[in-house]
């Protein structure tokens, strides 16, 4: 089918833009985070387009005062991949790779506002994520990540937050990963679930840090990389041999502290010490949500509001496994005095991970 996007010179194949290969799990997603300078509040947002499911959905979630308020919206895409409006939310790319705007019109959830993201430096391109179960492709994803600053305002639960001075991160990813309803027929022979993920986008006054790791059950990384971006000139410094040591909170799979060690290309050591506080629950923006997960059909045009009380979150419940810990960080380069920053410490651990002491599907730290 033809769509308005076909009038732009952006085709990659002989197919119309509405067609993205043959895999029903193809997706195209935006993610945003915004954190207050004092660490007392954070906003997360995700908007996804699923061409072969013909669905677009989004979620915006505000964590403040021990509660996380989320707005969910979903609608039929009608093949128009460049129409980034869903429910009360509109996403606009004002300047590609630099400025984007997220507008949430007043609605029954009480979440509304106008948020403007401006990159502090150009995005980085992460290594391509490819993971298979036997011969079936689980993930084949490209992702770019960018540190930025925010302006505008957002309101939730009767509180309006001025975003001046807020920093954060956004990413853009596209490709193939599990979306929508689960596959009715799993690959054979059956493979026990295993997925270990860390991601630590962290903002400093003069630097932005990116580190991620996907590990197998033995702790061997199948996709790991780290980059320091120097903000005064946008220079990107790949981190060599990056390694993360984690200290888990008892009775959970969530770290309360961590240390990253690596080297710059010139050999200077880099260390980052993370102190992790409250957890932003990723199900609040659809990740792993049992009902409003990414790509799930909610109806032709649906919206919902949910509240998570952090004091009542059970870390043993698998729906609470995926979190972004609000963290303070200390960065030291070449043995120099550390500088302070803030960011997110994203974690998802399913199944065994030997370095962490996990042996079963969802056993917890002692």
Order of alpha helices (4+ residues) and beta strands (2+ residues): beta-beta-beta-beta-beta-beta-beta-beta-beta-beta-beta-beta-beta-beta-beta-beta-beta-beta-beta-beta-beta-beta-beta-beta
